[in-house]
Amino acid sequence: MTRGFYIGRFQPYHNGHHTMVERIAEDVDELVLGIGSAGDSHSTRNPFTAGERIMMITKAVQEFDLTTYAVPIEDLERNSVWVSHVQSMSPDFDVAYSNNPLVVQLFRESGVDIRQSPMFNREVLEGASVRERMIDDEDWESLVPDAVVEVVEEIEGIERIQMVSEDDSNGV
C-alpha cells in the first residue's frame, strides 16, 4: 500500500487542486492532504479556517475512490526543520507531491521521495485569482468543485472575504 502527501493552503480548494488529487489518486492507495498555514484565517490571503478547508476538501474528494486524511499543518518559521514538523503532524507517507520549489527542495534534502506534476490551467486556477473573483463578485464558482461552492455558501464565505478585504484607510 502506498500513501501520498499533498500540501497546500487550499484558500479555497479549487479545480487545480482537484485535478492534482485526481492524478495523485492514480499512484497511491491513500492520500494525506496537508492544510498549510492552518492557523491563518479571516484575511484576504487566508480567508478560511482550517476546519472550513477540511470541510471543502473532505466533501470534494468523496468522488474519488481514495482514502484521504485532511491534516492541519501550522506554519513553522524554520525551514530547516519543516519536513520533520510536517511528518510529526501527519500519518506516515511514502511519497510527497508538490510543485512549490521550496517544498520540493525541503523534502528532497530530507530524503523524502518527492514528485511534481504539471500545473493544471495555472493562469486561471490559482487561489489568488479565485479569491479576487470572490471579492469582486465575479464568477468563482466555475473554478472550484461544486462541494466547495456549497461549503463557501454555508459559511457565508463571500461576505467574509469581501468584508476582510475592505481597506479602512478612507483613501488616505
C-alpha positions as CSV (number, residue, x, y, z in Angstrom):
1,M,0.0,0.0,0.0
2,T,1.3,3.5,-0.9
3,R,0.3,6.6,1.0
4,G,1.0,10.0,-0.6
5,F,1.1,13.5,0.9
6,Y,0.0,16.7,-0.8
7,I,0.2,20.1,0.9
8,G,-1.5,23.3,0.0
9,R,-3.1,26.3,1.7
10,F,-6.4,25.4,-0.1
11,Q,-7.7,29.0,0.2
12,P,-10.0,27.8,-1.3
13,Y,-9.7,24.2,-2.6
14,H,-10.1,24.7,-6.3
15,N,-10.2,22.8,-9.6
16,G,-6.4,22.9,-9.9
17,H,-6.0,21.1,-6.6
18,H,-8.8,18.8,-7.6
19,T,-7.1,17.8,-10.8
20,M,-3.8,17.2,-8.8
21,V,-5.7,14.9,-6.4
22,E,-7.2,13.1,-9.3
23,R,-3.8,12.5,-10.8
24,I,-2.2,11.5,-7.5
25,A,-5.1,9.0,-6.9
26,E,-3.8,7.0,-9.9
27,D,-0.5,6.5,-8.0
28,V,-1.4,5.9,-4.4
29,D,-3.9,4.0,-2.2
30,E,-4.3,6.7,0.4
31,L,-3.6,10.4,0.4
32,V,-2.9,12.8,3.2
33,L,-3.9,16.4,2.4
34,G,-1.8,18.8,4.5
35,I,-3.7,22.0,5.2
36,G,-0.9,24.5,5.2
37,S,-0.9,27.8,7.2
38,A,-3.6,26.1,9.3
39,G,-3.6,28.8,11.9
40,D,-4.3,31.6,9.4
41,S,-7.9,32.8,8.6
42,H,-10.0,35.9,8.2
43,S,-7.7,37.7,5.9
44,T,-7.7,38.4,2.2
45,R,-4.9,35.9,1.6
46,N,-6.2,33.3,4.0
47,P,-10.0,33.8,4.4
48,F,-11.0,30.3,5.5
49,T,-10.2,28.5,8.7
50,A,-8.5,25.1,8.8
51,G,-11.8,23.5,9.7
52,E,-13.6,25.1,6.8
53,R,-10.9,24.0,4.4
54,I,-11.2,20.4,5.8
55,M,-14.9,20.5,5.0
56,M,-14.2,21.7,1.5
57,I,-11.6,19.0,0.8
58,T,-13.5,16.2,2.5
59,K,-16.6,16.8,0.6
60,A,-14.9,17.5,-2.8
61,V,-12.7,14.3,-2.7
62,Q,-15.6,12.0,-2.0
63,E,-16.0,11.4,-5.7
64,F,-12.5,9.6,-5.8
65,D,-12.0,6.0,-4.8
66,L,-9.4,7.0,-2.4
67,T,-9.0,7.1,1.4
68,T,-8.0,10.6,2.4
69,Y,-6.9,12.3,5.6
70,A,-7.0,16.1,5.9
71,V,-4.5,17.2,8.4
72,P,-3.9,20.8,9.6
73,I,-0.3,21.9,9.5
74,E,0.5,25.1,11.2
75,D,3.3,27.3,9.9
76,L,6.8,26.9,11.2
77,E,9.1,29.8,10.5
78,R,12.2,27.4,10.4
79,N,12.5,25.8,7.0
80,S,15.4,23.5,8.1
81,V,13.0,21.5,10.4
82,W,9.8,22.0,8.4
83,V,9.7,18.4,7.0
84,S,10.1,16.8,10.4
85,H,7.3,19.2,11.7
86,V,5.0,18.0,8.8
87,Q,5.9,14.4,9.5
88,S,5.1,14.8,13.2
89,M,1.6,16.2,12.3
90,S,0.8,13.7,9.6
91,P,0.2,9.9,9.2
92,D,3.3,8.3,7.7
93,F,3.6,8.7,4.0
94,D,5.8,7.2,1.2
95,V,5.8,10.0,-1.3
96,A,5.1,13.7,-1.3
97,Y,3.6,15.7,-4.1
98,S,4.2,19.4,-4.7
99,N,5.1,22.0,-7.3
100,N,6.3,24.6,-4.8
101,P,10.1,24.9,-5.3
102,L,10.8,25.4,-1.6
103,V,8.7,22.5,-0.6
104,V,10.3,20.3,-3.2
105,Q,13.8,21.3,-2.0
106,L,13.0,20.7,1.7
107,F,11.5,17.3,1.0
108,R,14.5,16.4,-1.2
109,E,17.0,17.4,1.4
110,S,15.2,15.3,4.0
111,G,15.4,12.3,1.7
112,V,11.6,12.1,1.1
113,D,10.5,10.8,-2.4
114,I,9.0,13.9,-4.0
115,R,7.1,14.1,-7.2
116,Q,6.0,17.1,-9.2
117,S,3.2,17.2,-11.7
118,P,2.2,19.7,-14.4
119,M,0.1,22.6,-13.1
120,F,-3.5,22.5,-14.5
121,N,-4.6,25.7,-16.1
122,R,-2.5,27.7,-13.6
123,E,-3.2,31.1,-15.1
124,V,-6.8,30.8,-14.0
125,L,-6.7,28.2,-11.4
126,E,-4.7,29.7,-8.6
127,G,-6.1,30.7,-5.2
128,A,-5.4,34.4,-5.6
129,S,-7.5,34.7,-8.7
130,V,-10.3,32.7,-7.2
131,R,-10.3,34.9,-4.1
132,E,-10.1,38.0,-6.3
133,R,-13.2,36.9,-8.1
134,M,-15.0,36.3,-4.8
135,I,-14.1,39.8,-3.6
136,D,-15.2,41.4,-7.0
137,D,-18.5,39.4,-7.1
138,E,-17.4,37.7,-10.4
139,D,-17.8,34.1,-11.3
140,W,-15.6,32.0,-9.0
141,E,-18.0,29.0,-8.8
142,S,-16.8,27.6,-12.1
143,L,-13.2,27.4,-10.7
144,V,-14.0,25.1,-7.7
145,P,-15.7,21.8,-7.2
146,D,-19.5,22.0,-6.5
147,A,-18.9,20.8,-3.0
148,V,-16.7,23.8,-2.3
149,V,-19.4,26.2,-3.5
150,E,-21.8,24.5,-1.0
151,V,-19.3,24.9,1.9
152,V,-18.5,28.6,1.0
153,E,-22.2,29.3,0.9
154,E,-22.8,27.5,4.2
155,I,-20.1,29.5,6.0
156,E,-21.0,32.8,4.2
157,G,-17.5,32.9,2.9
158,I,-18.2,35.5,0.2
159,E,-19.4,38.0,2.8
160,R,-16.4,37.3,4.9
161,I,-13.7,37.7,2.2
162,Q,-15.4,40.9,1.0
163,M,-15.5,42.3,4.5
164,V,-11.9,41.4,5.4
165,S,-10.6,42.7,2.1
166,E,-12.0,46.2,2.6
167,D,-9.5,48.9,3.1
168,D,-10.3,51.0,6.1
169,S,-7.9,53.8,5.3
170,N,-10.6,56.1,3.8
171,G,-8.3,56.8,0.8
172,V,-5.6,58.4,2.9
